[in-house]
């Protein structure tokens, strides 16, 4: 398995012979020229996870890629007819890779904002590490996760919630995502607290080079 953090919440997962891109949003640009993708998955409709301008262009450049998104994304972004709408509790088969959807709702930003949909993705394949990408939710966790992608910061998150999420998932290894609003000092603080108060070993993958797991 190789995992490449392409900025903020965008991650390329290469496992079981498949290349799967998750959450190509407008807080990062390193994903824009990717080709030979087998699937593109999106957790929810916010533009930092689904770039309304560049995501359609990416899909045009990857005409054979499966496209599967949280159901409301198709109302916001111009997506091809082959796009599959997702809710929680579904299973996606991408070759020998299985992706399960969990959760269902975005984390609360403020009680006066209506909550939108959000599905987390659990990646599993025989003889490969399991991976959890939660999108923008710290509520839904899965058991038996080897690598946790842990949201570092957002207008909906407190550090104590990030720590509790890492503890609940209890993955041996992981790395911070959703870091586009943090400077080096802020990222260092989150890393420090999660490392001190959870069992997860955090890996620094911010150089956009593949991490071979």
DONUVO-322978 format. One line per 8 residues: number of its first residue (from 1); their letters; for each residue x, y, z of N, C-alpha, C. Coordinates in pm, 1 decimal. Layout:
NUM) a) X:Y:Z:X:Y:Z:X:Y:Z; ...
END
This chain:
1) xxxxxxxx) 84.3:-119.7:0.0:0.0:0.0:0.0:87.6:124.4:0.0; 41.5:223.6:-75.4:101.5:357.0:-69.7:-10.6:458.7:-45.9; 17.2:554.1:42.9:-77.0:662.5:69.6:-2.9:793.8:48.5; -64.7:882.2:-26.8:-5.6:1013.2:-51.9:-101.8:1121.1:-5.7; -55.3:1206.5:85.9:-135.9:1320.0:131.0:-111.7:1434.6:34.3; -214.8:1472.8:-38.6:-202.3:1574.5:-143.2:-250.1:1712.1:-98.4; -258.4:1730.9:32.8:-297.7:1860.1:87.5:-435.7:1858.6:147.5; -449.4:1921.1:265.5:-574.7:1931.5:338.0:-634.9:1792.7:359.2
9) xxxxxxxx) -750.4:1762.1:300.5:-812.0:1630.7:319.2:-800.6:1540.9:197.5; -727.1:1582.3:97.3:-713.7:1504.0:-25.2:-604.1:1399.0:-9.4; -641.7:1274.7:-36.0:-550.2:1162.3:-16.7:-563.0:1066.7:-135.1; -448.7:1020.4:-185.1:-445.0:916.1:-286.6:-405.7:785.6:-218.4; -493.6:687.1:-226.7:-468.7:555.7:-167.8:-447.9:456.2:-280.5; -331.5:392.4:-280.5:-297.2:292.2:-380.1:-281.3:158.4:-308.5; -377.5:70.6:-329.7:-379.6:-57.1:-260.2:-458.0:-158.1:-341.6; -423.5:-284.7:-326.8:-494.2:-393.7:-395.5:-505.5:-367.5:-545.9
17) xxxxxxxx) -402.2:-305.7:-603.0:-401.7:-278.6:-745.8:-490.8:-165.0:-790.2; -539.4:-83.5:-696.0:-632.1:25.7:-727.8:-572.8:160.1:-685.7; -606.1:262.5:-763.1:-567.7:400.7:-730.3:-695.3:478.6:-701.7; -713.6:516.5:-575.5:-838.1:580.5:-532.5:-805.3:717.5:-473.3; -869.9:819.7:-525.7:-852.4:955.9:-476.0:-972.5:994.1:-391.4; -944.8:1053.2:-274.2:-1050.7:1093.6:-182.1:-1043.1:1243.8:-158.6; -1156.5:1309.9:-169.6:-1176.3:1451.3:-134.0:-1081.1:1549.2:-203.3; -1088.1:1556.8:-336.6:-1010.3:1657.5:-409.1:-1076.6:1794.8:-398.8
25) xxxxxxxx) -1034.4:1871.2:-301.2:-1097.1:1999.9:-273.2:-1011.6:2118.5:-311.6; -1065.3:2237.8:-289.8:-998.5:2359.0:-338.1:-898.6:2419.0:-239.8; -865.8:2347.1:-132.3:-757.3:2389.9:-44.4:-623.2:2331.9:-88.3; -624.2:2251.2:-194.7:-500.3:2191.7:-242.8:-504.9:2182.4:-394.6; -387.6:2171.1:-455.3:-379.1:2166.5:-601.8:-300.1:2046.1:-653.1; -231.3:1973.8:-567.2:-139.8:1867.4:-611.1:-211.3:1753.0:-681.0; -341.8:1742.4:-663.8:-419.3:1632.7:-723.7:-468.0:1662.3:-864.8; -459.7:1785.1:-908.1:-530.9:1826.1:-1029.6:-486.7:1755.0:-1156.3
33) xxxxxxxx) -361.2:1716.3:-1166.3:-314.1:1653.5:-1288.6:-313.1:1502.1:-1285.6; -375.3:1441.5:-1186.8:-370.3:1296.4:-1174.9:-447.0:1227.4:-1287.1; -391.7:1115.9:-1332.3:-458.2:1030.3:-1430.6:-447.9:885.6:-1384.2; -507.0:796.5:-1460.9:-504.9:652.9:-1430.5:-567.3:621.8:-1294.9; -668.4:698.9:-1256.6:-739.4:672.6:-1132.1:-846.6:566.5:-1155.6; -862.9:479.1:-1057.5:-967.9:378.2:-1063.5:-1097.4:425.1:-998.6; -1086.0:519.8:-905.0:-1205.8:571.8:-838.0:-1175.9:707.6:-777.3; -1279.3:788.3:-770.2:-1275.5:916.7:-700.2:-1393.0:917.9:-603.5
41) xxxxxxxx) -1363.5:939.4:-474.2:-1464.4:937.0:-369.8:-1467.1:1072.1:-298.7; -1587.3:1114.8:-259.0:-1602.5:1244.0:-191.6:-1691.0:1225.7:-68.9; -1644.2:1275.7:44.5:-1715.8:1257.0:170.9:-1834.7:1350.4:187.5; -1825.5:1474.6:133.3:-1936.3:1568.8:148.5:-1918.4:1687.6:55.4; -2014.7:1778.2:56.9:-2028.4:1879.6:-46.9:-1939.8:2002.4:-31.9; -1876.8:2026.5:80.2:-1799.7:2149.5:98.6:-1684.7:2158.2:-2.4; -1657.4:2278.3:-55.4:-1559.5:2289.7:-163.4:-1416.8:2253.1:-124.3; -1383.1:2254.8:4.4:-1249.6:2210.1:40.9:-1236.1:2058.0:34.8
49) xxxxxxxx) -1346.7:1990.9:-0.1:-1346.0:1846.7:-22.3:-1390.9:1809.6:-163.6; -1464.8:1896.4:-227.5:-1512.9:1873.7:-364.0:-1502.1:2006.0:-439.8; -1390.2:2026.2:-505.9:-1364.7:2150.2:-579.2:-1463.9:2160.6:-696.4; -1554.2:2260.1:-694.4:-1657.8:2266.1:-798.4:-1604.5:2299.7:-936.9; -1483.8:2355.9:-944.2:-1425.6:2391.8:-1073.9:-1336.6:2279.9:-1126.6; -1245.4:2231.9:-1045.1:-1143.6:2139.2:-1092.0:-1183.6:1992.2:-1081.9; -1276.8:1957.4:-994.0:-1318.1:1817.4:-985.8:-1378.6:1767.7:-1116.9; -1470.3:1841.7:-1181.9:-1520.9:1794.4:-1311.8:-1410.3:1776.4:-1416.2
57) xxxxxxxx) -1310.0:1863.0:-1413.5:-1198.9:1850.0:-1507.7:-1117.5:1723.3:-1478.4; -1096.7:1695.4:-1351.5:-1026.4:1572.8:-1314.1:-1100.4:1450.0:-1365.4; -1232.5:1449.4:-1351.9:-1310.6:1334.5:-1395.5:-1310.7:1321.2:-1547.3; -1307.0:1433.6:-1617.5:-1295.1:1428.6:-1763.2:-1163.6:1361.8:-1804.2; -1059.2:1385.6:-1725.7:-927.4:1328.1:-1755.1:-915.2:1183.2:-1709.6; -1015.4:1135.7:-1635.4:-1017.7:997.6:-1587.3:-1153.5:935.8:-1619.5; -1184.3:917.3:-1747.7:-1320.2:876.8:-1788.4:-1360.8:737.4:-1742.4; -1264.7:654.8:-1705.3:-1296.8:518.7:-1661.7:-1301.6:504.4:-1510.3
65) xxxxxxxx) -1279.0:613.9:-1439.1:-1278.5:608.0:-1293.6:-1420.7:598.8:-1238.8; -1440.8:511.7:-1141.2:-1566.4:511.5:-1066.1:-1577.0:643.0:-989.1; -1696.7:699.0:-983.0:-1720.7:822.1:-907.5:-1830.6:793.4:-806.7; -1800.2:812.6:-680.1:-1898.4:786.3:-574.4:-1886.7:895.8:-469.5; -1999.8:962.8:-440.9:-1996.9:1080.9:-355.5:-2115.0:1079.3:-259.0; -2099.2:1144.9:-146.5:-2213.1:1166.7:-56.9:-2325.1:1230.1:-138.6; -2447.3:1189.0:-112.3:-2557.6:1213.1:-205.2:-2580.0:1359.3:-241.1; -2553.2:1452.4:-151.7:-2581.4:1592.5:-180.0:-2477.1:1658.8:-269.0
73) xxxxxxxx) -2362.2:1594.2:-289.5:-2255.5:1655.6:-369.7:-2301.3:1679.8:-512.6; -2385.8:1591.4:-564.7:-2429.9:1605.4:-703.9:-2518.0:1728.6:-723.7; -2570.3:1784.8:-616.4:-2651.2:1906.1:-626.8:-2564.7:2032.0:-628.4; -2436.7:2016.1:-597.1:-2346.0:2130.4:-584.3:-2243.3:2133.4:-697.1; -2197.3:2015.8:-737.2:-2089.2:2003.2:-835.2:-2143.0:1934.3:-960.3; -2098.3:1980.7:-1076.7:-2139.3:1921.3:-1204.4:-2062.8:1791.5:-1224.9; -2128.8:1678.5:-1201.0:-2064.8:1548.5:-1205.7:-2123.5:1463.5:-1318.0; -2047.8:1364.6:-1367.4:-2096.1:1283.6:-1480.2:-2210.1:1190.2:-1439.6
81) xxxxxxxx) -2279.2:1140.0:-1540.6:-2395.0:1053.2:-1516.8:-2357.1:925.4:-1443.5; -2232.0:883.1:-1453.4:-2190.4:758.7:-1388.9:-2173.4:771.5:-1238.0; -2192.9:891.2:-1185.2:-2170.3:916.1:-1043.5:-2270.2:840.2:-956.7; -2220.0:775.7:-853.5:-2303.9:704.3:-757.5:-2323.9:790.0:-633.4; -2448.9:804.0:-591.5:-2481.7:875.4:-467.6:-2467.4:781.0:-348.8; -2408.7:830.9:-241.5:-2381.3:745.9:-125.7:-2448.5:797.6:0.6; -2491.1:704.9:83.5:-2531.0:730.8:220.5:-2450.4:640.1:311.3; -2475.4:644.9:440.8:-2403.8:556.1:531.9:-2449.7:411.6:516.9
89) xxxxxxxx) -2362.4:318.6:556.6:-2398.7:177.2:555.2:-2394.6:111.4:419.3; -2322.7:170.8:324.2:-2311.8:112.0:190.8:-2174.0:51.5:169.8; -2163.2:-32.6:68.3:-2037.1:-96.3:33.2:-2006.4:-71.5:-113.6; -1883.5:-32.5:-140.5:-1836.3:-9.7:-277.0:-1726.2:-110.2:-305.3; -1736.9:-180.2:-415.4:-1633.1:-273.5:-457.1:-1553.8:-212.3:-571.5; -1423.2:-197.4:-549.3:-1332.9:-143.4:-650.7:-1226.5:-249.8:-673.4; -1248.6:-336.3:-770.2:-1163.2:-453.0:-784.3:-1172.7:-537.4:-659.2; -1057.9:-572.4:-603.1:-1055.4:-650.7:-479.3:-1053.4:-562.2:-354.7
97) xxxxxxxx) -1066.7:-432.6:-373.1:-1074.7:-337.8:-261.2:-1220.7:-312.9:-225.8; -1251.3:-319.3:-96.7:-1386.0:-290.5:-47.9:-1383.0:-160.9:31.5; -1479.3:-74.6:2.7:-1492.7:51.8:75.6:-1630.0:54.8:140.1; -1632.2:72.9:270.5:-1757.4:83.7:345.5:-1779.9:229.5:383.6; -1906.8:273.1:381.3:-1939.1:409.6:422.7:-1997.0:407.9:564.0; -1951.7:503.0:644.6:-1998.5:512.6:782.5:-2038.6:656.9:812.4; -2103.6:675.1:926.5:-2141.3:809.7:969.0:-2274.3:850.9:910.3; -2275.3:965.8:844.7:-2398.1:1015.0:783.7:-2414.6:1164.9:792.4
105) xxxxxxxx) -2356.7:1226.9:898.5:-2373.9:1371.2:915.6:-2240.3:1440.9:939.2; -2230.8:1559.8:884.1:-2116.3:1647.8:908.2:-2115.8:1691.2:1054.5; -1998.4:1714.5:1107.9:-1987.3:1765.3:1244.8:-2058.4:1900.0:1258.7; -2102.6:1930.8:1378.9:-2175.5:2055.6:1405.2:-2078.2:2173.0:1402.4; -2106.4:2269.8:1316.2:-2030.6:2395.2:1316.3:-2090.6:2491.7:1417.4; -2222.0:2506.7:1411.7:-2298.1:2587.2:1507.7:-2442.1:2538.5:1503.0; -2508.8:2547.0:1615.2:-2647.7:2497.6:1619.7:-2739.9:2569.9:1522.5; -2704.4:2691.9:1478.6:-2788.8:2766.4:1385.9:-2765.2:2728.4:1239.7
113) xxxxxxxx) -2664.1:2647.2:1212.8:-2642.2:2596.3:1077.7:-2704.0:2457.7:1064.9; -2787.9:2434.3:964.5:-2837.7:2297.9:942.4:-2721.1:2204.0:911.0; -2729.2:2083.4:962.8:-2624.1:1986.2:935.3:-2643.2:1926.5:795.6; -2532.0:1900.7:729.7:-2534.6:1839.3:598.0:-2483.8:1695.9:609.2; -2494.7:1622.6:499.4:-2447.9:1485.4:498.4:-2297.0:1475.1:493.7; -2245.7:1366.4:546.2:-2103.1:1334.4:541.3:-2089.1:1184.0:559.0; -2017.3:1119.7:469.5:-1988.3:977.1:486.8:-1838.0:957.3:499.9; -1799.3:881.8:601.6:-1661.1:839.9:613.2:-1638.7:713.9:530.8
121) xxxxxxxx) -1512.4:690.3:493.6:-1478.1:574.2:411.4:-1382.2:483.2:486.7; -1414.4:354.1:488.8:-1327.5:251.9:547.2:-1279.5:162.5:433.5; -1148.9:158.9:413.1:-1087.7:82.3:304.5:-1032.4:-48.6:360.1; -1070.7:-159.9:296.2:-1021.3:-290.7:338.9:-990.7:-376.5:216.2; -879.3:-447.1:222.9:-842.1:-544.1:120.2:-757.2:-651.5:186.3; -768.6:-771.5:135.2:-695.9:-884.2:193.4:-545.7:-857.7:192.4; -481.9:-881.5:305.9:-336.1:-868.0:322.7:-288.1:-724.1:311.5; -379.0:-627.5:320.8:-342.8:-485.9:316.5:-393.0:-417.1:443.9
129) xxxxxxxx) -326.5:-309.9:487.7:-376.0:-236.3:604.1:-513.1:-174.3:575.9; -595.7:-167.6:677.5:-724.4:-98.1:666.4:-704.2:49.1:697.3; -783.1:132.9:630.5:-767.0:278.6:640.5:-903.0:342.2:664.0; -906.9:442.0:752.4:-1028.7:521.3:776.4:-1005.4:666.0:737.3; -1089.8:715.8:645.4:-1096.8:859.4:612.9:-1234.7:906.1:657.2; -1244.2:989.1:763.6:-1375.7:1023.2:818.2:-1444.5:1142.3:754.3; -1375.9:1211.4:659.5:-1433.4:1337.5:612.9:-1435.9:1437.0:726.8; -1546.6:1510.7:739.0:-1560.3:1610.6:845.5:-1654.4:1559.9:953.9
137) xxxxxxxx) -1619.1:1449.3:1013.2:-1698.9:1394.4:1122.0:-1607.6:1321.5:1218.5; -1631.2:1343.0:1347.4:-1556.4:1272.7:1450.7:-1646.7:1178.5:1528.9; -1771.1:1163.1:1482.5:-1869.7:1081.1:1553.7:-1858.6:933.1:1520.1; -1839.5:902.6:1393.9:-1845.0:763.3:1348.5:-1704.5:706.2:1339.6; -1685.2:594.3:1404.4:-1556.9:526.0:1398.7:-1581.5:381.8:1355.3; -1474.8:313.3:1321.2:-1483.9:173.3:1280.0:-1381.0:92.7:1357.0; -1407.9:-34.4:1371.8:-1316.5:-122.3:1444.5:-1212.2:-180.9:1350.0; -1099.7:-218.9:1408.1:-996.8:-287.4:1331.6:-926.4:-201.3:1229.4
145) xxxxxxxx) -910.7:-73.3:1258.3:-845.1:18.6:1165.3:-694.1:19.4:1191.8; -617.4:3.4:1085.3:-471.3:6.1:1097.2:-413.4:146.0:1079.9; -476.2:226.1:993.7:-426.8:361.0:965.9:-544.7:458.0:973.3; -535.6:553.8:1062.3:-641.6:653.3:1079.8:-598.2:786.6:1021.6; -684.0:843.9:939.6:-664.0:980.2:891.3:-743.6:1070.8:985.0; -672.4:1155.0:1058.5:-730.2:1226.7:1171.7:-743.1:1374.8:1138.4; -865.7:1427.9:1131.0:-881.7:1571.5:1104.8:-817.0:1655.2:1214.5; -726.6:1743.7:1174.2:-650.2:1820.8:1271.6:-725.6:1942.4:1322.8
153) xxxxxxxx) -797.8:2009.8:1233.4:-861.0:2135.4:1274.5:-969.5:2173.6:1176.0; -1075.8:2232.5:1229.2:-1182.5:2288.4:1148.4:-1269.2:2375.8:1236.2; -1359.2:2453.4:1177.5:-1449.3:2536.9:1258.2:-1548.8:2454.9:1338.3; -1548.4:2324.4:1319.1:-1640.0:2232.4:1386.6:-1568.8:2144.6:1488.3; -1439.4:2166.1:1510.4:-1362.7:2072.8:1593.0:-1291.2:2143.2:1706.7; -1282.7:2075.7:1819.9:-1198.2:2117.1:1932.2:-1090.2:2011.4:1950.4; -977.7:2051.5:2004.9:-866.9:1958.3:2021.6:-907.7:1836.2:2102.8; -989.1:1857.0:2206.2:-1030.8:1743.3:2289.3:-1109.4:1641.5:2207.0
161) xxxxxxxx) -1187.3:1689.5:2108.7:-1263.6:1598.7:2024.4:-1172.1:1522.3:1929.2; -1070.9:1589.3:1879.1:-973.2:1523.1:1792.4:-901.5:1412.4:1868.0; -861.9:1441.1:1991.0:-795.7:1339.7:2073.8:-889.2:1223.0:2100.6; -1012.7:1251.8:2136.2:-1107.8:1144.5:2165.3:-1135.9:1059.3:2041.4; -1138.8:1122.7:1923.7:-1156.0:1046.7:1799.4:-1038.5:950.8:1779.3; -916.7:1001.2:1795.4:-799.0:915.4:1779.4:-801.4:800.0:1878.7; -843.5:828.7:2002.1:-853.1:722.7:2102.7:-958.4:618.9:2065.4; -1072.1:665.3:2014.9:-1181.4:573.5:1982.4:-1144.0:481.8:1866.1
169) xxxxxxxx) -1076.8:536.0:1765.7:-1035.3:454.3:1651.9:-922.4:359.9:1692.8; -828.9:412.7:1772.1:-719.7:332.0:1829.0:-636.8:262.5:1721.5; -611.6:332.9:1613.1:-527.3:277.1:1507.9:-380.9:285.1:1550.4; -299.6:185.7:1517.6:-157.2:192.4:1553.1:-84.2:310.0:1489.9; -123.5:343.7:1365.7:-57.7:453.8:1295.5:-161.1:541.4:1226.1; -116.7:660.6:1189.7:-206.1:750.6:1118.4:-136.1:880.5:1085.8; -211.6:973.4:1028.6:-156.9:1106.9:1005.0:-270.2:1208.8:1005.5; -231.1:1334.4:1020.4:-327.7:1443.2:1029.5:-370.2:1488.5:890.3
177) xxxxxxxx) -500.8:1505.9:873.5:-556.3:1566.3:753.6:-637.5:1689.0:796.7; -707.1:1750.4:703.0:-786.1:1871.2:729.8:-701.1:1973.2:805.5; -583.9:1999.0:748.9:-484.3:2085.5:812.1:-463.2:2216.6:737.6; -549.2:2244.3:639.4:-528.1:2359.8:553.3:-544.1:2494.5:621.1; -602.9:2497.0:739.7:-620.8:2622.7:813.2:-516.1:2641.9:921.9; -419.7:2551.1:931.1:-320.7:2556.5:1038.1:-184.6:2601.4:984.2; -115.6:2684.8:1062.5:24.4:2710.2:1033.1:109.9:2603.9:1102.4; 240.8:2614.1:1089.1:329.2:2512.2:1145.7:314.6:2503.1:1297.5
185) xxxxxxxx) 296.6:2614.0:1361.9:284.9:2613.0:1508.7:157.5:2541.4:1552.5; 46.7:2571.6:1485.0:-78.9:2505.9:1519.9:-76.3:2357.2:1491.3; -19.6:2319.1:1377.7:-11.0:2177.8:1344.7:76.0:2103.4:1445.5; 183.6:2168.4:1487.7:270.3:2107.2:1586.9:199.6:2083.4:1718.7; 112.8:2176.5:1758.3:38.2:2159.4:1883.5:-58.5:2041.9:1875.5; -131.6:2031.3:1763.5:-225.2:1919.5:1749.3:-149.0:1787.4:1748.9; -39.4:1782.3:1675.1:43.4:1662.0:1671.4:89.2:1624.5:1812.0; 133.8:1722.9:1886.0:183.4:1699.4:2022.2:75.2:1638.5:2111.1
193) xxxxxxxx) -45.5:1696.7:2107.5:-151.7:1651.2:2197.0:-204.4:1512.6:2158.0; -225.5:1490.6:2027.9:-274.5:1359.4:1983.8:-171.2:1251.4:2013.9; -45.0:1282.4:1992.7:60.4:1184.6:2019.3:71.0:1152.6:2167.8; 53.4:1254.8:2251.9:68.1:1234.6:2395.9:-50.7:1161.7:2457.4; -169.9:1183.0:2401.3:-291.4:1135.5:2467.5:-365.9:1025.7:2392.6; -306.5:972.6:2287.1:-366.4:857.6:2218.7:-256.3:757.0:2190.2; -296.5:639.3:2145.8:-200.2:532.5:2115.9:-152.9:534.1:1971.2; -199.7:630.6:1893.0:-167.9:634.7:1750.2:-34.4:704.5:1725.5
201) xxxxxxxx) 53.5:637.8:1651.6:179.0:699.4:1609.2:151.6:782.5:1484.7; 175.2:913.2:1494.6:148.9:1002.2:1381.6:270.7:1010.1:1290.8; 245.2:994.5:1159.7:349.0:1001.6:1057.7:335.3:1136.0:986.2; 448.2:1201.0:959.2:445.8:1327.5:885.6:451.0:1296.8:736.1; 340.9:1320.5:666.3:332.6:1288.9:523.1:303.3:1413.8:440.1; 342.0:1529.1:489.4:302.7:1653.4:422.5:385.1:1686.2:298.8; 485.5:1607.2:266.3:570.2:1640.2:151.5:512.7:1590.4:19.3; 393.4:1533.2:20.8:320.1:1480.4:-95.5:394.0:1365.9:-164.9
209) xxxxx) 491.7:1306.8:-96.0:553.0:1185.4:-148.3:482.3:1064.5:-92.6; 470.0:957.2:-172.2:396.9:839.5:-124.0:459.1:781.4:2.4; 372.4:745.7:94.7:413.7:674.3:216.2:387.6:526.8:190.7; 491.6:447.0:184.9:478.3:302.9:164.3:451.3:237.1:298.2; 335.2:174.7:311.2:292.7:117.6:438.2:322.6:-32.5:439.2
END
